[in-house]
Amino acid sequence: MNMDPGPPTPTGPVPRAPLPGTRLLDAAALGAVVVSVSVVVARQVPSVFDFFDMSSFLDAGYRVACGQRPYVDFIFTAGPVHLWSMAVFFSILGFTKTAVVAHVTVVNGIVMSATYGLARRSLGLVEATAVATLSGIAFYGVVAHPWYDQTASLFVVVGVLLVDRPGSMASGRRALVTGLACGGLSGLALLSKANVGVGAIGLFALAFVGSPRRLEALWGLLLGTVTGTIVPLIACGSGLEFVHQSLVAYSPGSRFADMERLLLTIQQCPASYLSLVFLVVIVVRGAAGLDEQPVRSLLTAGVLFASLFSAWTGSMIKGANFPLLGVEVALILALARTDRAFAPDRTAGLTRRAPGLLLWLLAPVLIVHATTVMTRHTVWSWHGSTLQADYQLRAEPFRGWWCNGAIGEGVDLAVAWIGEHVPREDSIFVFPDATVIYGLAGRQSFRGAPFLFHVEHMPPPGRLYDRFRLAFVRRPPRWIVLHLQSEKSFFDTALLLDWLKLDRFIAGRYRQVWRQGQFAIFKRSD
């Protein structure tokens, strides 16, 4: 007698059989959405320039491309990975607007492709295309500039794609490999932006708890994180200085006690509203739904947690900090997807479709919000002059980049004057912001200086403060370019010079040789 009961009855979503031409359609859809969003984002890049934040990070990447080492040749308060990523594009395309646009669009394209692949595992072609579009706008569209939060989030997106792939936890060996890979990516995220990296470790650990192979996966995560952190620091050659400069001397720990910041995050970050939709999905699907997809359910919860955590502990404007938005929508939609095997009657089917319908009602709001943040440059609107884009830079590397004319014209004239009057071998010190002048003029950035200045905070008081002053006084630059501004007190030129005890030193050793608007150039008297 044949006792074989036959194939088991499905207890989860039935995989869709691949249709002829599906891969071609996927490639065409993904290619179209990546190209379309890339064109939009590329047009956003030169539409506004912030001479404080943008200059400081571009100059840090330029320093690395020129051979300077972070923490040794200049003071830096985050990990080196973001600087390395910028240096790659600067090394290939030069310190140019083209390199900046290429960096943003290439990384954004990778994130969109990963999000599309993640969504396509459970969703239809149209849904996956819509989610990928949202992902591209939310990731680099809103920032439109190489930024360390986005570099760190790139590794998180790739890790989520690996964890959610079919069979990632099918055996102890696969779970270990997945854990190792996610740990390595977490280490790279940690060395791009520390708070995003911490969130990544938390979200992967939470996802692995839902796997029967949790022990192997968690061990892999631990080993991978250690390796992914230590190896780059060894390559950097200044691991101890990294720890001191980014975690000790300039400790961000006070943000963890800022409850007002947390409240703003909960009110303004889209992840808060998506968390409510996720809870509706969990309630509707019930225990059977959790048993069916425990890893994906916990992975989704982890991604939402990581988004809220990084927005809370980061310095970006809360309502504009949502690089994982596309991934979150893709995961929640996948969990909310209804199959006939789970909806034997009409009422049950409608109930199970409710979370998905709720999310699609919210989706247009999310797209409009992300697009508004992108077009209004909300990320860079933290001080008044930033959005006064009434002038296009004329310096060849960044020609056509819109900015505030009161600053931009001075930058152009200073770059031109340096090109005509300053010998290439002479040292230059640009202070306190607008350090993009180094790269625009093709000159080495002043060694020993921090990548940005901030009254009473940067360079951090103590050894690093003394180190910078000693480097400046012992080997004073031949030329000094001052941006004489007072818009924000924490980088007011006069206040900074007084705090650094350099005002009298410069007054006694230098003479002014050029002045235009807010910019002045001084030459060492000897």
MOUR-V200472 format. One record per residue. N is the residue number from 1. RES is the residue in three letters. PHI is phi as a letter, one per 20 degrees, with the letter a starting at -180 (* if undefined). BURIAL is # if it has 16 or more other C-alpha atoms within 10 Angstrom, else .. Layout:
# MOUR-V200472
n=N res=RES phi=PHI burial=BURIAL
n=N res=RES phi=PHI burial=BURIAL
This chain:
# MOUR-V200472
n=1 res=MET phi=* burial=.
n=2 res=ASN phi=e burial=.
n=3 res=MET phi=e burial=.
n=4 res=ASP phi=f burial=.
n=5 res=PRO phi=f burial=.
n=6 res=GLY phi=n burial=.
n=7 res=PRO phi=f burial=.
n=8 res=PRO phi=f burial=.
n=9 res=THR phi=f burial=.
n=10 res=PRO phi=g burial=.
n=11 res=THR phi=d burial=.
n=12 res=GLY phi=b burial=.
n=13 res=PRO phi=g burial=.
n=14 res=VAL phi=f burial=.
n=15 res=PRO phi=g burial=.
n=16 res=ARG phi=f burial=.
n=17 res=ALA phi=f burial=.
n=18 res=PRO phi=f burial=.
n=19 res=LEU phi=e burial=.
n=20 res=PRO phi=g burial=.
n=21 res=GLY phi=m burial=.
n=22 res=THR phi=f burial=.
n=23 res=ARG phi=f burial=.
n=24 res=LEU phi=f burial=.
n=25 res=LEU phi=f burial=.
n=26 res=ASP phi=f burial=#
n=27 res=ALA phi=f burial=.
n=28 res=ALA phi=f burial=.
n=29 res=ALA phi=f burial=#
n=30 res=LEU phi=f burial=#
n=31 res=GLY phi=f burial=.
n=32 res=ALA phi=f burial=.
n=33 res=VAL phi=f burial=#
n=34 res=VAL phi=f burial=#
n=35 res=VAL phi=f burial=.
n=36 res=SER phi=f burial=.
n=37 res=VAL phi=f burial=#
n=38 res=SER phi=f burial=#
n=39 res=VAL phi=f burial=.
n=40 res=VAL phi=f burial=#
n=41 res=VAL phi=f burial=#
n=42 res=ALA phi=f burial=#
n=43 res=ARG phi=f burial=.
n=44 res=GLN phi=f burial=#
n=45 res=VAL phi=g burial=#
n=46 res=PRO phi=e burial=#
n=47 res=SER phi=e burial=#
n=48 res=VAL phi=b burial=#
n=49 res=PHE phi=c burial=#
n=50 res=ASP phi=e burial=#
n=51 res=PHE phi=f burial=#
n=52 res=PHE phi=e burial=#
n=53 res=ASP phi=f burial=#
n=54 res=MET phi=f burial=#
n=55 res=SER phi=g burial=#
n=56 res=SER phi=f burial=#
n=57 res=PHE phi=f burial=#
n=58 res=LEU phi=f burial=#
n=59 res=ASP phi=f burial=#
n=60 res=ALA phi=f burial=#
n=61 res=GLY phi=f burial=#
n=62 res=TYR phi=f burial=#
n=63 res=ARG phi=g burial=#
n=64 res=VAL phi=f burial=#
n=65 res=ALA phi=f burial=#
n=66 res=CYS phi=e burial=#
n=67 res=GLY phi=o burial=.
n=68 res=GLN phi=f burial=#
n=69 res=ARG phi=d burial=#
n=70 res=PRO phi=f burial=#
n=71 res=TYR phi=m burial=#
n=72 res=VAL phi=d burial=.
n=73 res=ASP phi=e burial=#
n=74 res=PHE phi=b burial=#
n=75 res=ILE phi=e burial=#
n=76 res=PHE phi=b burial=#
n=77 res=THR phi=d burial=#
n=78 res=ALA phi=c burial=#
n=79 res=GLY phi=f burial=#
n=80 res=PRO phi=e burial=#
n=81 res=VAL phi=f burial=#
n=82 res=HIS phi=f burial=#
n=83 res=LEU phi=f burial=#
n=84 res=TRP phi=f burial=#
n=85 res=SER phi=f burial=#
n=86 res=MET phi=f burial=#
n=87 res=ALA phi=f burial=#
n=88 res=VAL phi=f burial=#
n=89 res=PHE phi=f burial=#
n=90 res=PHE phi=f burial=#
n=91 res=SER phi=f burial=.
n=92 res=ILE phi=e burial=.
n=93 res=LEU phi=d burial=.
n=94 res=GLY phi=m burial=#
n=95 res=PHE phi=f burial=#
n=96 res=THR phi=c burial=#
n=97 res=LYS phi=f burial=#
n=98 res=THR phi=f burial=#
n=99 res=ALA phi=f burial=#
n=100 res=VAL phi=f burial=#
n=101 res=VAL phi=f burial=#
n=102 res=ALA phi=f burial=#
n=103 res=HIS phi=g burial=#
n=104 res=VAL phi=f burial=#
n=105 res=THR phi=f burial=#
n=106 res=VAL phi=f burial=.
n=107 res=VAL phi=f burial=#
n=108 res=ASN phi=f burial=#
n=109 res=GLY phi=f burial=#
n=110 res=ILE phi=f burial=#
n=111 res=VAL phi=f burial=#
n=112 res=MET phi=f burial=#
n=113 res=SER phi=f burial=#
n=114 res=ALA phi=f burial=#
n=115 res=THR phi=f burial=#
n=116 res=TYR phi=f burial=#
n=117 res=GLY phi=f burial=#
n=118 res=LEU phi=f burial=#
n=119 res=ALA phi=f burial=#
n=120 res=ARG phi=f burial=#
n=121 res=ARG phi=f burial=#
n=122 res=SER phi=c burial=#
n=123 res=LEU phi=d burial=#
n=124 res=GLY phi=f burial=.
n=125 res=LEU phi=f burial=#
n=126 res=VAL phi=f burial=.
n=127 res=GLU phi=f burial=#
n=128 res=ALA phi=f burial=#
n=129 res=THR phi=f burial=#
n=130 res=ALA phi=f burial=#
n=131 res=VAL phi=f burial=#
n=132 res=ALA phi=f burial=#
n=133 res=THR phi=f burial=#
n=134 res=LEU phi=g burial=#
n=135 res=SER phi=f burial=#
n=136 res=GLY phi=f burial=#
n=137 res=ILE phi=f burial=#
n=138 res=ALA phi=f burial=#
n=139 res=PHE phi=e burial=#
n=140 res=TYR phi=d burial=#
n=141 res=GLY phi=f burial=#
n=142 res=VAL phi=f burial=#
n=143 res=VAL phi=e burial=#
n=144 res=ALA phi=l burial=#
n=145 res=HIS phi=a burial=#
n=146 res=PRO phi=g burial=#
n=147 res=TRP phi=c burial=#
n=148 res=TYR phi=f burial=#
n=149 res=ASP phi=f burial=#
n=150 res=GLN phi=f burial=#
n=151 res=THR phi=f burial=#
n=152 res=ALA phi=f burial=#
n=153 res=SER phi=f burial=#
n=154 res=LEU phi=g burial=#
n=155 res=PHE phi=f burial=#
n=156 res=VAL phi=f burial=#
n=157 res=VAL phi=f burial=#
n=158 res=VAL phi=f burial=#
n=159 res=GLY phi=f burial=#
n=160 res=VAL phi=f burial=#
n=161 res=LEU phi=f burial=#
n=162 res=LEU phi=f burial=#
n=163 res=VAL phi=f burial=#
n=164 res=ASP phi=e burial=#
n=165 res=ARG phi=f burial=.
n=166 res=PRO phi=g burial=.
n=167 res=GLY phi=n burial=.
n=168 res=SER phi=f burial=#
n=169 res=MET phi=c burial=#
n=170 res=ALA phi=f burial=.
n=171 res=SER phi=b burial=.
n=172 res=GLY phi=f burial=#
n=173 res=ARG phi=f burial=.
n=174 res=ARG phi=f burial=#
n=175 res=ALA phi=f burial=#
n=176 res=LEU phi=f burial=#
n=177 res=VAL phi=f burial=#
n=178 res=THR phi=f burial=#
n=179 res=GLY phi=f burial=#
n=180 res=LEU phi=f burial=#
n=181 res=ALA phi=f burial=#
n=182 res=CYS phi=f burial=#
n=183 res=GLY phi=f burial=#
n=184 res=GLY phi=f burial=#
n=185 res=LEU phi=f burial=#
n=186 res=SER phi=f burial=#
n=187 res=GLY phi=f burial=#
n=188 res=LEU phi=f burial=#
n=189 res=ALA phi=f burial=#
n=190 res=LEU phi=f burial=#
n=191 res=LEU phi=e burial=#
n=192 res=SER phi=d burial=#
n=193 res=LYS phi=b burial=#
n=194 res=ALA phi=g burial=#
n=195 res=ASN phi=f burial=#
n=196 res=VAL phi=f burial=#
n=197 res=GLY phi=f burial=#
n=198 res=VAL phi=f burial=#
n=199 res=GLY phi=f burial=#
n=200 res=ALA phi=f burial=#
n=201 res=ILE phi=g burial=#
n=202 res=GLY phi=f burial=#
n=203 res=LEU phi=f burial=#
n=204 res=PHE phi=f burial=#
n=205 res=ALA phi=f burial=#
n=206 res=LEU phi=f burial=#
n=207 res=ALA phi=f burial=#
n=208 res=PHE phi=f burial=#
n=209 res=VAL phi=f burial=#
n=210 res=GLY phi=e burial=#
n=211 res=SER phi=e burial=#
n=212 res=PRO phi=f burial=#
n=213 res=ARG phi=e burial=#
n=214 res=ARG phi=f burial=#
n=215 res=LEU phi=f burial=#
n=216 res=GLU phi=f burial=#
n=217 res=ALA phi=f burial=#
n=218 res=LEU phi=f burial=#
n=219 res=TRP phi=f burial=#
n=220 res=GLY phi=f burial=#
n=221 res=LEU phi=f burial=#
n=222 res=LEU phi=f burial=#
n=223 res=LEU phi=f burial=#
n=224 res=GLY phi=f burial=#
n=225 res=THR phi=f burial=#
n=226 res=VAL phi=f burial=#
n=227 res=THR phi=f burial=#
n=228 res=GLY phi=f burial=#
n=229 res=THR phi=e burial=#
n=230 res=ILE phi=f burial=#
n=231 res=VAL phi=g burial=.
n=232 res=PRO phi=f burial=#
n=233 res=LEU phi=f burial=#
n=234 res=ILE phi=f burial=.
n=235 res=ALA phi=f burial=.
n=236 res=CYS phi=f burial=#
n=237 res=GLY phi=m burial=.
n=238 res=SER phi=b burial=.
n=239 res=GLY phi=f burial=#
n=240 res=LEU phi=f burial=.
n=241 res=GLU phi=f burial=#
n=242 res=PHE phi=g burial=#
n=243 res=VAL phi=f burial=#
n=244 res=HIS phi=f burial=.
n=245 res=GLN phi=f burial=#
n=246 res=SER phi=e burial=#
n=247 res=LEU phi=d burial=.
n=248 res=VAL phi=d burial=.
n=249 res=ALA phi=f burial=#
n=250 res=TYR phi=c burial=#
n=251 res=SER phi=f burial=.
n=252 res=PRO phi=e burial=#
n=253 res=GLY phi=g burial=.
n=254 res=SER phi=f burial=.
n=255 res=ARG phi=f burial=.
n=256 res=PHE phi=f burial=.
n=257 res=ALA phi=d burial=.
n=258 res=ASP phi=e burial=.
n=259 res=MET phi=f burial=.
n=260 res=GLU phi=f burial=.
n=261 res=ARG phi=f burial=#
n=262 res=LEU phi=f burial=#
n=263 res=LEU phi=f burial=.
n=264 res=LEU phi=f burial=.
n=265 res=THR phi=f burial=#
n=266 res=ILE phi=f burial=#
n=267 res=GLN phi=f burial=.
n=268 res=GLN phi=d burial=#
n=269 res=CYS phi=f burial=#
n=270 res=PRO phi=g burial=#
n=271 res=ALA phi=f burial=#
n=272 res=SER phi=f burial=#
n=273 res=TYR phi=f burial=#
n=274 res=LEU phi=f burial=#
n=275 res=SER phi=f burial=#
n=276 res=LEU phi=f burial=.
n=277 res=VAL phi=f burial=#
n=278 res=PHE phi=f burial=#
n=279 res=LEU phi=f burial=.
n=280 res=VAL phi=f burial=#
n=281 res=VAL phi=g burial=#
n=282 res=ILE phi=f burial=#
n=283 res=VAL phi=f burial=.
n=284 res=VAL phi=f burial=#
n=285 res=ARG phi=f burial=#
n=286 res=GLY phi=m burial=.
n=287 res=ALA phi=f burial=.
n=288 res=ALA phi=f burial=.
n=289 res=GLY phi=f burial=#
n=290 res=LEU phi=f burial=#
n=291 res=ASP phi=f burial=.
n=292 res=GLU phi=f burial=.
n=293 res=GLN phi=c burial=#
n=294 res=PRO phi=f burial=#
n=295 res=VAL phi=f burial=#
n=296 res=ARG phi=f burial=#
n=297 res=SER phi=f burial=#
n=298 res=LEU phi=f burial=#
n=299 res=LEU phi=f burial=#
n=300 res=THR phi=f burial=#
n=301 res=ALA phi=f burial=#
n=302 res=GLY phi=f burial=#
n=303 res=VAL phi=f burial=#
n=304 res=LEU phi=f burial=#
n=305 res=PHE phi=f burial=#
n=306 res=ALA phi=f burial=#
n=307 res=SER phi=f burial=#
n=308 res=LEU phi=f burial=#
n=309 res=PHE phi=f burial=#
n=310 res=SER phi=f burial=#
n=311 res=ALA phi=f burial=#
n=312 res=TRP phi=f burial=#
n=313 res=THR phi=e burial=#
n=314 res=GLY phi=e burial=#
n=315 res=SER phi=d burial=.
n=316 res=MET phi=f burial=#
n=317 res=ILE phi=f burial=#
n=318 res=LYS phi=f burial=#
n=319 res=GLY phi=f burial=#
n=320 res=ALA phi=c burial=#
n=321 res=ASN phi=d burial=#
n=322 res=PHE phi=b burial=#
n=323 res=PRO phi=f burial=#
n=324 res=LEU phi=e burial=#
n=325 res=LEU phi=f burial=#
n=326 res=GLY phi=f burial=#
n=327 res=VAL phi=f burial=#
n=328 res=GLU phi=f burial=#
n=329 res=VAL phi=f burial=#
n=330 res=ALA phi=f burial=#
n=331 res=LEU phi=f burial=#
n=332 res=ILE phi=f burial=#
n=333 res=LEU phi=f burial=#
n=334 res=ALA phi=f burial=#
n=335 res=LEU phi=f burial=#
n=336 res=ALA phi=e burial=#
n=337 res=ARG phi=f burial=#
n=338 res=THR phi=d burial=#
n=339 res=ASP phi=c burial=.
n=340 res=ARG phi=g burial=.
n=341 res=ALA phi=f burial=.
n=342 res=PHE phi=d burial=#
n=343 res=ALA phi=c burial=.
n=344 res=PRO phi=f burial=.
n=345 res=ASP phi=c burial=.
n=346 res=ARG phi=f burial=.
n=347 res=THR phi=f burial=.
n=348 res=ALA phi=f burial=.
n=349 res=GLY phi=f burial=#
n=350 res=LEU phi=f burial=.
n=351 res=THR phi=f burial=.
n=352 res=ARG phi=f burial=#
n=353 res=ARG phi=e burial=#
n=354 res=ALA phi=g burial=#
n=355 res=PRO phi=f burial=#
n=356 res=GLY phi=f burial=#
n=357 res=LEU phi=f burial=.
n=358 res=LEU phi=f burial=.
n=359 res=LEU phi=f burial=#
n=360 res=TRP phi=f burial=.
n=361 res=LEU phi=f burial=.
n=362 res=LEU phi=f burial=.
n=363 res=ALA phi=g burial=#
n=364 res=PRO phi=g burial=.
n=365 res=VAL phi=f burial=.
n=366 res=LEU phi=f burial=#
n=367 res=ILE phi=f burial=#
n=368 res=VAL phi=f burial=.
n=369 res=HIS phi=f burial=#
n=370 res=ALA phi=f burial=#
n=371 res=THR phi=f burial=#
n=372 res=THR phi=f burial=.
n=373 res=VAL phi=f burial=#
n=374 res=MET phi=f burial=#
n=375 res=THR phi=f burial=.
n=376 res=ARG phi=e burial=.
n=377 res=HIS phi=l burial=#
n=378 res=THR phi=g burial=#
n=379 res=VAL phi=g burial=#
n=380 res=TRP phi=d burial=#
n=381 res=SER phi=e burial=.
n=382 res=TRP phi=f burial=.
n=383 res=HIS phi=c burial=.
n=384 res=GLY phi=g burial=.
n=385 res=SER phi=f burial=#
n=386 res=THR phi=g burial=#
n=387 res=LEU phi=e burial=#
n=388 res=GLN phi=e burial=#
n=389 res=ALA phi=e burial=#
n=390 res=ASP phi=d burial=.
n=391 res=TYR phi=b burial=#
n=392 res=GLN phi=d burial=#
n=393 res=LEU phi=g burial=#
n=394 res=ARG phi=d burial=#
n=395 res=ALA phi=g burial=#
n=396 res=GLU phi=g burial=.
n=397 res=PRO phi=g burial=#
n=398 res=PHE phi=d burial=#
n=399 res=ARG phi=g burial=.
n=400 res=GLY phi=n burial=.
n=401 res=TRP phi=f burial=#
n=402 res=TRP phi=f burial=#
n=403 res=CYS phi=a burial=#
n=404 res=ASN phi=f burial=#
n=405 res=GLY phi=f burial=#
n=406 res=ALA phi=f burial=#
n=407 res=ILE phi=e burial=#
n=408 res=GLY phi=f burial=#
n=409 res=GLU phi=f burial=#
n=410 res=GLY phi=f burial=#
n=411 res=VAL phi=f burial=#
n=412 res=ASP phi=g burial=#
n=413 res=LEU phi=f burial=#
n=414 res=ALA phi=f burial=#
n=415 res=VAL phi=f burial=#
n=416 res=ALA phi=f burial=.
n=417 res=TRP phi=f burial=.
n=418 res=ILE phi=f burial=#
n=419 res=GLY phi=f burial=.
n=420 res=GLU phi=e burial=.
n=421 res=HIS phi=d burial=.
n=422 res=VAL phi=d burial=.
n=423 res=PRO phi=g burial=.
n=424 res=ARG phi=f burial=.
n=425 res=GLU phi=e burial=.
n=426 res=ASP phi=f burial=.
n=427 res=SER phi=e burial=#
n=428 res=ILE phi=c burial=#
n=429 res=PHE phi=c burial=#
n=430 res=VAL phi=d burial=#
n=431 res=PHE phi=b burial=#
n=432 res=PRO phi=e burial=#
n=433 res=ASP phi=d burial=#
n=434 res=ALA phi=l burial=#
n=435 res=THR phi=f burial=#
n=436 res=VAL phi=f burial=#
n=437 res=ILE phi=g burial=#
n=438 res=TYR phi=g burial=#
n=439 res=GLY phi=f burial=#
n=440 res=LEU phi=f burial=#
n=441 res=ALA phi=e burial=#
n=442 res=GLY phi=m burial=#
n=443 res=ARG phi=d burial=#
n=444 res=GLN phi=f burial=#
n=445 res=SER phi=f burial=#
n=446 res=PHE phi=f burial=#
n=447 res=ARG phi=f burial=#
n=448 res=GLY phi=n burial=#
n=449 res=ALA phi=e burial=#
n=450 res=PRO phi=f burial=#
n=451 res=PHE phi=f burial=#
n=452 res=LEU phi=b burial=#
n=453 res=PHE phi=d burial=#
n=454 res=HIS phi=b burial=#
n=455 res=VAL phi=g burial=#
n=456 res=GLU phi=m burial=.
n=457 res=HIS phi=c burial=.
n=458 res=MET phi=c burial=#
n=459 res=PRO phi=f burial=#
n=460 res=PRO phi=g burial=#
n=461 res=PRO phi=g burial=.
n=462 res=GLY phi=o burial=.
n=463 res=ARG phi=g burial=.
n=464 res=LEU phi=f burial=#
n=465 res=TYR phi=f burial=#
n=466 res=ASP phi=f burial=.
n=467 res=ARG phi=f burial=.
n=468 res=PHE phi=f burial=#
n=469 res=ARG phi=f burial=#
n=470 res=LEU phi=f burial=.
n=471 res=ALA phi=f burial=.
n=472 res=PHE phi=f burial=#
n=473 res=VAL phi=f burial=.
n=474 res=ARG phi=f burial=.
n=475 res=ARG phi=c burial=.
n=476 res=PRO phi=f burial=#
n=477 res=PRO phi=f burial=#
n=478 res=ARG phi=f burial=#
n=479 res=TRP phi=c burial=#
n=480 res=ILE phi=c burial=#
n=481 res=VAL phi=d burial=#
n=482 res=LEU phi=d burial=#
n=483 res=HIS phi=e burial=#
n=484 res=LEU phi=e burial=#
n=485 res=GLN phi=c burial=#
n=486 res=SER phi=b burial=.
n=487 res=GLU phi=f burial=.
n=488 res=LYS phi=c burial=.
n=489 res=SER phi=f burial=.
n=490 res=PHE phi=f burial=.
n=491 res=PHE phi=c burial=#
n=492 res=ASP phi=f burial=#
n=493 res=THR phi=g burial=#
n=494 res=ALA phi=f burial=#
n=495 res=LEU phi=f burial=#
n=496 res=LEU phi=f burial=#
n=497 res=LEU phi=f burial=#
n=498 res=ASP phi=f burial=.
n=499 res=TRP phi=f burial=.
n=500 res=LEU phi=e burial=#
n=501 res=LYS phi=l burial=.
n=502 res=LEU phi=d burial=#
n=503 res=ASP phi=f burial=.
n=504 res=ARG phi=f burial=.
n=505 res=PHE phi=f burial=.
n=506 res=ILE phi=f burial=#
n=507 res=ALA phi=f burial=.
n=508 res=GLY phi=e burial=.
n=509 res=ARG phi=d burial=.
n=510 res=TYR phi=c burial=#
n=511 res=ARG phi=c burial=.
n=512 res=GLN phi=f burial=.
n=513 res=VAL phi=d burial=.
n=514 res=TRP phi=b burial=.
n=515 res=ARG phi=b burial=.
n=516 res=GLN phi=b burial=.
n=517 res=GLY phi=m burial=.
n=518 res=GLN phi=e burial=.
n=519 res=PHE phi=d burial=#
n=520 res=ALA phi=b burial=#
n=521 res=ILE phi=d burial=#
n=522 res=PHE phi=d burial=#
n=523 res=LYS phi=d burial=#
n=524 res=ARG phi=f burial=#
n=525 res=SER phi=f burial=.
n=526 res=ASP phi=e burial=.
